[in-house]
Amino acid sequence: MIVSNPPYIKACKLKYLEKDVAKFEPKLALNGGLDGLSEIRKVIKKTSELIKKNGKFILEIGFDQKNKVINLLNREGFYINDTLKDLANNDRCIVSTKI
């Protein structure tokens, strides 16, 4: 099983974060590149290489990234088991299995 919380915030959105996040979280932990997916792509690729068949992969995502991340996972040989929402009812995690 691999669980990951990569940076997923678009670089242009970093300056609009709430102060309690922006002041205490390192930019490296937040900056997901121009489209917010650059680090997610890397994590999915590396996970695909490391994880065994039938291994579970749980990935935290941004609220607006579900469809793009599902496509990336499918291309790397993952079956999508479930998507989970946070307390604000935003898509937040994808649970998948390596096939």
Secondary structure, 3 states (H helix, E strand, C coil): CEEECCCCECHHHHHHCCHHHHCCCCHHHHECCCCCCHHHHHHHHHHHHHCCCCCEEEEECCCCCHHHHHHHHHHCCEEEEEEEECCCCCEEEEEEEEC
